[in-house]
Amino acid sequence: MDGAVLVEETFESTREEALFGKKVRPERVIEIGGDDAAAPIALLPEAGRISEVVQARPADRLTAWTRIEIAGFLDTRPNWDGVICRVTRDNTYWIHVSANEIISFQGFATGRIIVALGGAETANIDAMDEAISRPETLALLLRRAELAEKPDAVTGALLGAELAATRPYWLGQAVGLIGSEWPYVAALDRMAVPSEQEAPEDMRARGLAVVARRFGFAKLGP
């Protein structure tokens, strides 16, 4: 790391790391993942392992790396309260963050379904609007999109149904988007919900800098 910039990384099956062509054994190690901790929970621990976060109702799980990415998002936004929407190619997670704690979260397999049904990278606005207003008709809308051969209508219907289901998360909240795999910015704009979007790799690097400062590894700048 150079400040909040990730300069180099290596992957090994043991703690003996290959760094700059030499085999070295780190004197101190931060373990990321492996254990479970229940929400609500502090965004990051003061020391020790950074665990995955589990939730009983609704049943779900967040990776430890997601916690680190959120820490990166909040690093330049002190006292930020709101909802983080972590978008991946397969799943989307809506995470309520307040006072540097993960309060609750909910995951959706929307991306995976879009891919399985041959959806598009863009979303049809009409299909999205109809799914938001009548999410119970999702299966009907998907069949209609299939018959009309409109991949963007598949994506629009699925995003609209997700927005309808997550209304308690984004309504009246500040929303931070981490990831850009699907058109969530356009979907939120449609609902007049402002959002700030960041790249996952940038937030992960910045989050690692936050971890380094917190665990006393180094005094790194923002």
matplotlib code that plots the C-alpha trace (Angstrom):
import matplotlib.pyplot as plt

x = [0.0, 1.0, -1.5, -4.8, -3.4, -2.9, 0.6, 1.1, -0.6, 0.2, -1.8, -0.4, -2.0, -0.1, 0.9, 4.4, 4.0, 5.9, 6.8, 9.0, 10.5, 11.4, 9.8, 9.1, 7.0, 4.9, 5.4, 1.8, -1.2, -4.8, -7.1, -10.0, -13.0, -13.4, -15.6, -19.2, -20.4, -24.1, -25.6, -26.0, -22.2, -19.5, -18.3, -14.8, -13.4, -10.7, -8.4, -8.4, -10.1, -12.4, -15.3, -18.1, -21.5, -24.5, -28.2, -31.0, -34.0, -33.9, -31.2, -28.2, -24.4, -21.9, -18.3, -15.5, -14.3, -17.6, -17.1, -13.7, -15.1, -17.8, -15.0, -13.3, -16.5, -17.0, -13.3, -13.9, -17.4, -17.3, -20.5, -22.2, -25.5, -27.5, -27.6, -24.8, -25.9, -23.1, -23.6, -21.8, -22.4, -24.4, -25.9, -26.8, -26.8, -28.6, -26.8, -28.1, -25.1, -25.4, -22.9, -20.2, -22.3, -23.9, -27.5, -29.2, -28.9, -30.7, -29.4, -30.9, -29.9, -31.0, -27.8, -27.7, -31.3, -30.6, -27.8, -29.8, -32.7, -30.5, -31.1, -29.3, -26.8, -29.4, -32.9, -36.2, -37.9, -41.5, -40.8, -39.1, -41.9, -44.5, -42.5, -42.1, -45.8, -46.9, -44.1, -46.5, -46.6, -42.9, -43.3, -45.8, -43.5, -40.6, -42.7, -43.9, -40.2, -39.3, -42.1, -41.2, -37.5, -36.6, -33.6, -33.7, -37.2, -36.0, -33.4, -35.9, -38.5, -36.0, -34.5, -38.0, -39.1, -35.9, -36.5, -40.1, -38.8, -36.1, -38.2, -37.7, -33.9, -33.6, -36.7, -35.5, -32.0, -28.5, -27.4, -23.9, -23.3, -20.2, -20.1, -21.4, -22.3, -26.0, -27.8, -28.7, -27.7, -30.3, -32.9, -32.4, -32.4, -35.8, -37.0, -35.5, -33.0, -29.5, -26.6, -22.8, -21.1, -17.6, -15.5, -15.1, -11.3, -10.9, -13.0, -11.2, -7.8, -9.0, -10.6, -7.4, -5.7, -8.4, -7.7, -4.0, -4.5, -7.0, -4.9, -1.7, 0.2, 1.0, 0.0, -1.4, -3.0, -6.6]
y = [0.0, 3.6, 5.6, 4.4, 3.1, -0.6, -1.0, -4.7, -7.9, -11.6, -14.8, -17.7, -20.8, -20.3, -17.3, -17.5, -14.7, -14.1, -10.4, -8.7, -12.1, -13.1, -15.5, -13.7, -14.6, -11.6, -10.7, -9.5, -10.7, -9.4, -12.3, -11.4, -13.8, -17.2, -16.5, -15.3, -12.3, -11.3, -8.0, -5.4, -5.0, -2.4, -1.9, -2.9, -4.4, -2.6, -5.6, -9.3, -11.0, -9.2, -11.7, -12.2, -10.9, -13.1, -12.2, -14.4, -12.5, -12.2, -14.9, -13.6, -13.2, -10.4, -11.1, -9.6, -7.9, -6.1, -4.6, -3.4, -1.8, 0.0, 1.3, 2.6, 4.4, 6.0, 7.0, 10.3, 10.7, 11.1, 10.7, 9.3, 7.5, 5.8, 2.7, 1.1, -0.8, -3.3, -4.6, -7.6, -9.6, -12.2, -10.5, -7.2, -6.3, -3.4, -2.5, -0.1, 1.7, 4.1, 5.4, 3.1, 0.0, -2.4, -2.4, -4.7, -5.9, -7.8, -9.6, -10.2, -12.6, -10.1, -10.2, -13.9, -14.0, -11.3, -13.4, -16.6, -15.1, -13.3, -9.8, -6.7, -4.3, -1.5, -1.4, -0.8, 2.1, 1.0, -2.5, -1.1, 1.3, -1.5, -3.8, -1.1, -0.3, -4.0, -6.3, -9.2, -9.3, -9.9, -13.4, -12.0, -9.2, -11.6, -13.7, -10.7, -9.6, -13.0, -13.1, -9.6, -10.5, -7.5, -8.3, -4.7, -5.4, -8.4, -6.3, -3.5, -5.8, -7.4, -4.1, -2.7, -5.6, -5.3, -1.6, -2.3, -4.8, -2.6, 0.6, 0.7, 0.8, 3.6, 5.8, 9.0, 7.7, 8.7, 5.8, 4.8, 2.4, 0.2, -1.5, -0.8, -4.2, -3.3, 0.0, 0.7, 4.4, 4.8, 2.9, 5.0, 8.2, 7.0, 7.1, 10.5, 9.0, 10.6, 8.2, 8.3, 5.5, 4.1, 1.3, -1.7, -2.0, 1.7, 1.1, -2.1, -0.4, 2.6, 0.2, -1.7, 1.6, 2.2, -1.3, -0.6, 2.6, 1.1, -2.0, 0.1, -1.2, 2.2, 5.9, 6.1, 9.2, 9.2]
z = [0.0, -0.7, 1.4, 0.0, -3.2, -3.6, -5.2, -5.2, -4.0, -3.9, -3.4, -1.5, 0.0, 3.3, 5.4, 3.9, 1.4, -1.9, -1.8, -4.3, -5.3, -1.8, 0.6, 3.8, 6.8, 8.0, 11.6, 11.9, 10.0, 9.7, 8.9, 6.7, 6.7, 8.1, 11.2, 11.4, 13.4, 13.7, 12.7, 13.9, 14.3, 14.1, 10.6, 11.5, 14.7, 16.7, 16.4, 15.5, 12.6, 10.2, 10.1, 7.7, 8.8, 9.1, 9.7, 10.8, 9.4, 6.5, 6.3, 4.6, 4.7, 3.8, 3.1, 5.2, 2.0, 1.7, 5.2, 4.0, 0.9, 2.9, 5.2, 2.2, 1.0, 4.5, 4.8, 2.9, 4.2, 8.0, 9.9, 6.8, 7.5, 4.8, 2.5, 0.6, -2.5, -3.3, -6.8, -8.2, -11.4, -9.5, -6.4, -5.0, -1.3, 0.3, 3.5, 6.1, 7.7, 10.7, 13.2, 11.6, 12.2, 9.8, 11.1, 8.6, 5.0, 2.3, -0.7, -4.1, -6.9, -9.6, -11.6, -11.8, -13.0, -15.6, -17.0, -16.9, -18.8, -21.4, -20.1, -21.4, -19.8, -20.1, -18.6, -20.4, -18.5, -19.2, -17.9, -14.8, -14.1, -14.4, -12.1, -9.5, -9.4, -9.7, -8.6, -8.2, -12.1, -12.4, -14.0, -16.4, -17.4, -17.9, -20.2, -22.1, -22.6, -23.8, -26.4, -27.6, -27.7, -25.6, -23.4, -21.9, -20.7, -18.8, -17.0, -16.4, -14.9, -12.6, -11.4, -10.9, -8.8, -6.7, -6.2, -5.1, -2.6, -1.2, -0.9, 2.9, 2.3, -0.3, 0.3, 1.9, 2.4, 1.1, -1.2, -2.0, -4.9, -5.0, -8.3, -11.8, -13.3, -13.8, -14.4, -10.7, -11.1, -13.9, -11.9, -8.8, -10.9, -12.2, -8.6, -8.0, -5.5, -5.7, -5.4, -5.2, -7.2, -6.5, -8.0, -5.8, -6.4, -5.3, -2.1, -1.3, -1.5, 0.6, 3.1, 3.5, 4.3, 7.0, 8.4, 8.5, 10.5, 12.9, 13.6, 14.1, 11.1, 9.7, 9.8, 6.3, 4.8, 3.4]

ax = plt.figure().add_subplot(projection="3d")
ax.plot(x, y, z, "-o")
ax.set_aspect("equal")
plt.show()
